Amino acid sequence: MFKGLKKFSILVSISMLAVACASESQSADPATTDTPSAEASDSQEATATTSAPAPESFPSAETLADGQPIAASFEGTGSADLGSLSVVADYSLTIASDNGPLKVSIVDRDGSRVVYERPTGLGAGRHQTGELTQGDVSISVEASDQVSWLIVVAGELAPTSDKSENATQAQPKTVTSTDGSGSGYNALYIGHSFGTPFAERIEEFANNSEIDGHSQSIVFRGGNANGNPEGLWNDEAARAEVQLILDQGETDLLIMICCPNDPRNPTSFWGIPKWIDYALAQNPETRFGLALPWLDSPKQYSDAESFSNNWDMLHERLWLPVIDNLRTRYPGTEFLDIPHGAAAVELRNRFEAGTLNDVSALVGSDGAAIFRDDQGHPDDILHDLGTLIWLGLIYDVDLSVYPAGDPGNRISRYETDLREIAQSIVNKERAR
């Protein structure tokens, strides 16, 4: 299992994932945690401090750099994900540590690999890598909690202005007319059962929306612990399955789903950048969809208002900042928010207001409910509405027209105007 970041701060243009998800109590104020903080620096030099001072045997960062320009330096204890850097020239790492075990790995355009590893019990030491290739690089450390380290990146970072100018929000692929066709994504969904139903159905919806060439691969693991990005990365078989698909270099949309097992700890979101780094190394043009489902166990919420308020808090105050931070951390890479949980919120609001005539129960098993079980898996109407939201956010199509064919006929049989609901949710998201 991944060991969370220790206390340290990094003065560098890297945005850390600072978010907490809703728990059963659904407190509006996330728990206070000791977490990394990030701050932009005009010089783009990075320094770090830790709650425990480094051993006196550590030389300074300047000494370790040996006259080379310092792009960034990181100091800490134990395991850590140091985030991504954009280095504009070939660079090297110099690593000082007070003991082992210690392993330093990077992910860049040449793939993922270990650049330094030392065993337990050898005392203080230092190591300088050979010359590494310029570009976007992610650095991670695996170490015992008792091991302190200092890492210096000798090189030159891309200017901050370039990063901010290149930061972008994902735009859906566009279908320009009702009689024309658009090109589809080679999409991959990795996750659990609160997203799989829409991933399974989106291909049918796209094919009936005059979108050519949409393809959909799915790597599924049941349960949040197994199907969230962190669980999938830790599962060697699942990771290999996903990487085998990504290694082909043809995936141009990777969709992941919230949330980690310990969502109140910001560092528990480490799995998302792991997958981003790996996917970009195989195809730098990859876009990313980040799906936010509804809250599970819907019966635990006394009414629609409680269910809605807690989900809105999760989406607005917590999930959107994660996406914004990723856009800053990965300039030029496109991220798409897919809040299909809004479908469940809207349907429950209407059901309890007495205006949802298509269902007879909040939870049921005969296709006439919003959720088909107590855990909160989607019944038919939620399944269709959620997929409409996926279609509208992934592809710029007119949801009053698309999808046509069999899925369109099915949607038309609902008394509730699912097309209007989906378009409203999509429009709200696009306006952000």
C-alpha positions in Angstrom: 0.0 0.0 0.0 1.1 3.5 -0.7 2.4 5.4 2.3 1.0 8.9 2.5 3.1 12.0 2.2 5.0 13.1 5.3 4.9 16.7 6.5 6.7 18.9 4.0 6.1 21.9 1.8 7.2 22.5 -1.7 7.8 26.0 -3.1 7.2 25.2 -6.8 4.6 25.5 -9.4 2.9 22.3 -8.6 -0.7 22.2 -7.4 -1.3 19.4 -4.9 -4.6 17.6 -4.6 -6.2 19.3 -1.6 -9.6 17.7 -1.2 -11.8 15.7 1.1 -14.8 13.7 0.1 -18.0 13.3 1.9 -18.1 10.7 4.6 -21.1 9.3 6.4 -21.4 12.3 8.6 -21.1 14.6 5.6 -19.6 17.5 7.6 -19.5 20.7 5.6 -16.0 21.5 7.0 -13.4 18.9 6.0 -11.2 17.7 8.8 -8.0 19.5 9.3 -4.9 17.6 8.2 -1.2 18.2 8.0 -0.8 18.3 4.2 1.6 19.6 1.7 1.1 23.1 0.4 2.2 24.5 -2.9 3.0 28.1 -3.9 4.1 29.5 -7.2 7.6 31.0 -7.4 8.7 33.5 -10.0 12.2 32.0 -10.1 10.7 28.5 -10.5 13.3 27.3 -8.0 11.9 24.8 -5.6 12.8 24.3 -2.0 11.3 22.2 0.7 11.1 22.0 4.5 10.1 19.2 6.7 8.7 19.0 10.2 11.8 17.3 11.3 15.1 18.8 10.3 17.3 16.8 8.0 20.4 15.1 9.5 23.4 17.3 9.9 25.3 15.1 7.5 23.1 16.4 4.6 24.9 18.9 2.4 23.0 21.9 1.1 21.1 21.7 -2.1 23.6 24.1 -3.7 26.4 21.7 -2.7 24.6 18.8 -4.1 24.0 20.7 -7.4 27.8 21.3 -7.7 27.4 24.5 -9.6 24.5 23.4 -11.8 21.3 25.4 -11.9 18.7 24.1 -9.4 15.3 23.5 -11.0 13.8 22.1 -7.8 14.7 20.5 -4.5 12.6 18.3 -2.2 13.2 17.3 1.3 11.2 14.9 3.4 10.9 11.6 5.3 9.3 8.3 4.2 7.3 7.8 1.0 6.1 10.7 -1.1 4.7 11.6 -4.5 6.6 14.7 -5.5 4.3 15.6 -8.4 5.2 16.7 -11.9 7.8 19.1 -13.3 8.2 20.4 -16.8 12.0 20.5 -17.5 13.1 22.4 -20.6 16.6 20.8 -20.9 18.2 17.5 -20.0 18.6 17.2 -16.2 19.9 15.0 -13.4 18.9 14.1 -9.9 21.2 14.1 -6.9 19.8 12.2 -3.9 21.1 12.3 -0.4 19.7 10.1 2.3 20.5 9.2 5.9 19.8 5.5 5.4 17.7 2.9 3.5 15.6 1.4 2.3 15.0 4.0 -0.4 13.8 3.9 -3.9 13.4 6.9 -6.3 11.3 6.5 -9.4 10.4 8.7 -12.3 7.8 8.7 -15.0 8.6 10.6 -18.2 8.2 10.2 -22.0 10.5 7.1 -21.8 8.2 5.4 -19.4 8.3 4.5 -15.7 11.5 3.4 -14.1 13.6 3.3 -10.9 16.6 5.7 -11.1 18.0 5.0 -7.6 17.6 2.3 -5.0 19.5 1.5 -1.8 19.0 -1.2 0.9 18.6 -0.9 4.6 21.4 -0.2 7.0 24.1 1.6 5.0 24.0 5.0 6.8 24.2 8.3 5.1 25.0 8.5 1.4 24.4 10.3 -1.9 23.9 9.4 -5.5 23.8 11.4 -8.8 21.9 9.9 -11.7 23.1 10.2 -15.3 21.6 12.7 -17.7 17.8 12.4 -18.0 15.7 13.5 -20.9 13.9 16.8 -20.8 10.1 17.1 -20.7 7.4 16.4 -18.2 8.6 14.2 -15.4 7.0 12.9 -12.2 9.1 11.9 -9.2 8.1 9.5 -6.4 9.9 8.2 -3.4 9.4 4.9 -1.6 11.1 4.8 1.8 10.8 3.7 5.4 9.2 6.2 7.7 12.5 6.5 9.4 14.5 7.5 6.3 15.1 11.2 5.6 16.1 12.4 2.1 17.0 15.4 0.0 16.5 15.4 -3.8 17.9 18.1 -6.0 16.8 18.4 -9.6 19.6 20.0 -11.6 18.2 21.6 -14.7 15.8 24.3 -15.8 12.0 24.4 -15.4 9.6 25.8 -18.0 8.6 29.4 -17.1 5.5 29.8 -15.0 3.9 32.1 -17.6 4.1 29.3 -20.2 2.3 26.9 -17.8 -0.5 29.3 -17.0 -1.0 30.2 -20.6 -1.2 26.6 -21.6 -3.6 25.5 -18.9 -6.8 24.5 -20.5 -10.2 23.0 -19.9 -11.3 20.1 -21.9 -13.6 20.8 -24.7 -16.1 18.1 -26.0 -15.6 16.8 -29.5 -18.0 18.6 -31.7 -20.7 17.4 -34.2 -21.4 20.4 -36.3 -24.8 19.4 -37.8 -27.5 16.9 -37.3 -26.7 15.3 -40.6 -23.0 15.2 -40.3 -20.8 13.0 -38.3 -18.0 13.5 -35.8 -15.0 11.5 -34.9 -15.1 9.4 -31.8 -12.7 8.8 -28.9 -10.7 5.6 -28.3 -11.9 5.7 -24.7 -10.9 3.7 -21.6 -12.9 3.7 -18.4 -11.2 2.3 -15.2 -13.3 2.1 -12.1 -16.1 0.6 -10.1 -19.8 0.0 -10.6 -21.0 3.5 -10.0 -19.4 4.4 -13.4 -19.3 1.2 -15.3 -23.0 1.3 -16.4 -22.4 4.5 -18.3 -19.1 3.4 -19.7 -20.9 0.3 -21.0 -23.7 2.3 -22.6 -21.9 5.3 -24.0 -20.8 3.4 -27.1 -24.4 2.7 -28.1 -25.3 6.3 -27.4 -22.4 7.6 -29.5 -23.1 5.3 -32.4 -26.7 6.6 -32.5 -25.5 10.2 -32.4 -23.7 10.2 -35.8 -20.3 9.8 -34.1 -17.9 7.6 -36.1 -15.3 5.5 -34.5 -16.1 5.7 -30.8 -14.6 2.7 -29.0 -14.8 1.8 -25.4 -12.6 -0.3 -23.2 -13.4 -1.0 -19.6 -11.2 -2.2 -16.7 -13.6 -2.9 -13.8 -13.0 -3.8 -10.2 -16.0 -4.1 -7.9 -16.2 -1.9 -4.8 -14.7 1.5 -4.2 -11.6 0.2 -2.5 -10.7 -1.9 -5.6 -12.1 0.3 -8.3 -10.9 3.8 -7.4 -7.6 5.0 -9.0 -5.6 4.1 -6.0 -6.9 0.6 -5.7 -6.4 -0.1 -9.4 -2.8 1.1 -9.2 -2.1 -1.0 -6.1 -3.6 -4.1 -7.7 -0.8 -5.5 -9.8 -3.1 -7.5 -12.1 -5.5 -4.5 -12.6 -2.6 -2.1 -13.2 -1.1 -4.5 -15.8 -4.4 -4.8 -17.5 -4.8 -1.0 -17.7 -1.2 -0.4 -18.8 -1.5 -3.1 -21.5 -4.3 -1.0 -23.1 -2.5 2.3 -22.6 0.8 0.9 -23.9 -0.7 0.7 -27.4 -0.6 4.5 -27.4 -4.1 4.7 -29.0 -6.2 5.7 -25.9 -7.1 9.4 -26.2 -9.7 9.6 -23.4 -9.1 8.0 -20.0 -12.0 8.2 -17.6 -11.5 7.7 -13.8 -13.9 7.9 -11.0 -13.9 9.3 -7.4 -13.1 8.7 -4.6 -10.3 7.3 -2.5 -10.8 5.1 0.6 -9.6 7.9 2.9 -11.0 10.9 1.1 -10.6 13.3 4.0 -6.8 13.0 3.6 -5.8 15.0 0.6 -2.8 12.9 -0.1 -5.1 9.8 -0.6 -5.8 11.1 -4.1 -2.3 10.1 -5.3 -3.7 7.5 -7.7 -5.1 10.1 -10.2 -1.7 11.6 -11.1 -0.2 8.2 -11.2 -2.5 7.2 -14.0 -2.3 10.6 -15.7 1.5 10.4 -15.8 1.5 6.9 -17.2 -1.2 7.7 -19.8 0.6 10.8 -21.0 3.9 8.9 -21.3 2.1 6.6 -23.9 0.1 9.3 -25.6 0.8 13.0 -24.8 -2.5 13.9 -26.4 -4.6 11.9 -23.9 -7.6 13.8 -22.4 -9.0 12.8 -19.0 -12.5 12.5 -17.7 -13.0 12.6 -14.0 -16.4 11.2 -13.1 -18.2 12.0 -9.8 -21.0 9.6 -8.9 -23.8 10.2 -6.4 -23.5 9.3 -2.8 -24.0 5.7 -2.0 -26.5 4.1 0.3 -29.2 6.7 -0.6 -31.6 5.6 2.2 -29.2 6.9 4.8 -30.1 10.4 3.7 -33.5 11.3 5.3 -34.8 13.3 2.3 -33.9 14.7 -1.1 -32.7 18.0 0.4 -30.1 16.2 2.5 -29.0 14.0 -0.4 -28.7 17.0 -2.7 -26.9 19.3 -0.2 -24.3 16.8 0.6 -23.6 15.9 -3.0 -23.5 19.6 -4.0 -20.9 20.2 -1.2 -18.8 17.3 -2.5 -18.9 18.5 -6.1 -18.6 22.3 -5.7 -16.3 22.6 -2.7 -14.2 19.5 -3.0 -14.3 17.8 -6.4 -14.0 20.8 -8.7 -10.9 22.1 -6.8 -9.3 18.7 -7.5 -9.9 19.2 -11.2 -8.7 22.8 -11.2 -5.5 21.8 -9.4 -4.9 19.1 -12.0 -5.3 21.7 -14.8 -2.6 23.8 -13.2 -0.4 20.8 -12.5 -0.6 19.5 -16.1 -0.6 22.6 -18.3 -1.8 21.9 -21.8 -3.6 18.7 -20.8 -7.4 18.7 -20.9 -9.6 17.6 -18.0 -13.3 17.0 -18.2 -15.6 17.0 -15.2 -18.3 14.4 -15.6 -20.7 14.9 -12.6 -23.2 12.2 -13.4 -24.1 12.2 -9.7 -26.2 15.2 -10.5 -28.6 12.8 -12.3 -29.4 11.0 -9.1 -29.8 14.3 -7.3 -32.3 15.7 -9.8 -34.3 12.5 -10.0 -34.6 12.2 -6.2 -35.7 15.9 -6.0 -38.4 15.3 -8.5 -39.5 12.0 -7.0 -40.0 13.5 -3.5 -41.7 16.5 -5.0 -44.2 14.1 -6.7 -43.3 15.0 -10.2 -41.4 11.9 -11.3 -44.2 9.7 -12.6 -41.8 7.1 -14.2 -40.8 5.6 -10.9 -42.8 4.3 -7.9 -40.0 3.9 -5.4 -36.6 5.3 -4.4 -35.1 1.8 -4.3 -36.6 -1.2 -6.1 -35.7 -4.1 -8.3 -38.3 -4.1 -11.0 -37.0 -1.2 -13.2 -39.5 1.3 -11.7 -37.1 2.9 -9.1 -34.2 5.3 -9.1 -31.8 2.9 -7.5 -32.1 -0.9 -7.9 -30.6 -1.8 -4.5 -29.8 -0.3 -1.1 -26.2 0.4 -2.1 -27.4 2.8 -4.7 -26.7 1.1 -8.1 -28.7 2.8 -10.9 -32.0 1.5 -12.0 -33.2 2.1 -15.6 -34.1 5.8 -15.5 -30.9 6.8 -13.7 -28.9 4.6 -16.1 -30.3 6.4 -19.1 -30.1 9.9 -17.7 -26.5 9.4 -16.5 -25.4 8.1 -19.9 -27.1 11.2 -21.6 -24.9 13.4 -19.3 -21.8 11.4 -20.4 -22.8 11.8 -24.0 -23.4 15.6 -23.7 -20.1 16.3 -21.9 -17.9 14.0 -23.9 -19.4 15.0 -27.3 -20.9 18.4 -28.3 -24.2 17.0 -29.6 -27.7 18.3 -29.3 -29.3 16.2 -26.6 -32.8 17.2 -27.9 -31.9 15.2 -31.0 -29.4 12.6 -30.0 -29.1 9.8 -29.4 -31.5 8.5 -32.0 -32.2 4.9 -32.8 -33.0 2.3 -30.1 -31.6 4.4 -27.2 -33.5 7.4 -28.4 -36.8 5.5 -28.6 -36.2 4.2 -25.1 -35.6 7.7 -23.7 -38.7 9.0 -25.5 -40.9 6.5 -23.6 -40.2 8.2 -20.3 -42.9 10.7 -19.3 -40.0 12.7 -17.7 -38.0 14.8 -20.2 -34.6 13.2 -19.6 -33.2 15.1 -22.6 -34.0 18.4 -21.0 -32.6 17.5 -17.6 -29.4 16.2 -19.1 -29.0 19.2 -21.3 -29.5 21.5 -18.3 -26.8 19.7 -16.3 -24.4 19.7 -19.3 -25.0 23.4 -20.0 -24.3 24.3 -16.3 -21.0 22.3 -16.4 -19.9 23.8 -19.7 -20.5 27.3 -18.3 -17.9 26.9 -15.5 
